[in-house]
Amino acid sequence: MIEDFRQQIAIWQSEPWENFQAALGHKTFRVGRILLVKTVLPFGRSFFTMARGNLSAADFQHIAQLARQEKAIFLRWAPNESTLPKWLAPGKFVATGAFRFPTLTGVVDLRQGEEKIREQMSQTGRRHLRVAERSGIEICPSGICQNEKSGICPSESVDSFFKLLQETTCRKGFASHGKKYFAKLLQSFGRDAMLLLAKKDGVILAGGIFVLVGKVCTYFFGASRPDLQKLQAPTLLQFEAMRRAIAREAAFFDFLGIAPKDTKGHKWAGVSQFKRKFGGQEIDFAGEVEIPFAPLWHLAFRAAKAGRKALHL
């Protein structure tokens, strides 16, 4: 299953993601099948980001040629494999230690069907799912429920989700994108993006954005109300997303990032415990690296970044 999953195209290499980056104002390039996103820096410089793609030595040479044209000083790369390639020698890159692209994720094999997925869940997960199913929660695509006469329009759905997300991120100490980011994301992925809201008696309990690329459905963003946690709405929301992904013939459900087991104090510890109750397999990736095209410029970039962090301590 793991190798089958690695062979799927990642969100960050897909055409809808390319369109999304363009909508955000970023310039993009294709080197063969590899998608690069350009980030502009001061003094006319820039850098490229390449996430979850395979990179050969020949590919890198082509990217280096493009870098000279675009004045890119380095390539930020999050590999698709668990180890770096042998052609990338030690001393030729800098490990960033960043978590922009998770180095560990949980994946459920949807090909086994709904009942098997339920069976593989932890005992706690199955109990939470039963509680949610009996609580009268309705999962509403784009916030529009069948039993509501008026419903709410998609733009209001984004508003509702964003408000709940702001509350969640403030509570957990995470950073969040602006509302326009989510609106453009949903627009760029079209029918391959799902905004699901969990409601009970007209009250939104939880929400999630799920994206389908190829055979993989990814849980991209989520939010919930802590005061009504006993209803277990987020559990039902995830399970319903899996049902809908199966209906779209997806093969895998990616939870997009979990903390390593037994890692006390990790900022993802709580959400990782939630994700693990759905079972599945854990897949690891090599950490993010930066490969310089212009070593002195890259060194100056790293020093300036470290200085900004120090000022915020």
C-alpha angles and dihedrals in degrees: 000000000000095000091045089054094048090054092060118098111259123233091246092057097046129108094241090054089051089053090047092053090050089051088054090053099256122137114232135197137193120217100186103309094335117111117214124189118204121219117195119228132189121278093038093293130127144173136222128234122206117179129191097348131124115248126199127192089252091051090051092053090054090048090049090056090051089047091060090054094047096038090239111170098196146359117239106208132185105190125222093220131069093245136038118255119264093239089066100081124205111267092033094088143033121229106224098197087216125143099214087121113030118246092204129039139171118234128191118204104231093188090081091068136238099291094050090048089054091049093051093054117103118264089254091050093052091048092050091049092052091049091052094046091053095045098076096247116159123206109218124197109225087354094288112125124197093228094053114091096206104024120182129274122249093255089056088048089059090048091052093047093046093051091052091045092053090053091049097047093047090050093049098036096244127141119242138201122241123266093257089060092062094043091053092045092055092044094049094051094040114180089000090070123073125198105192124185124193111216138181121184090346094306118122109230101172142354139194142184115218125185128202118208117170107312096341127091111196129200098224107170135003142179137178145176113254095201092067096039093125089073090064094218095160090058092054090044092058093045092050090050088055090050091052092046090053089051087055089051095249114163101200139036113207119200089198105225138005133179119250113266118268092018104143117204095015110148090230095050096105098044090043091057088053093049094047093060088073091064121215128127131301118234124193132206134197112263124262116278137187118220112198124226091178106029097192093049089047091051090052090049092052092047093050091048092050090049092054091051091050091053090056095052 
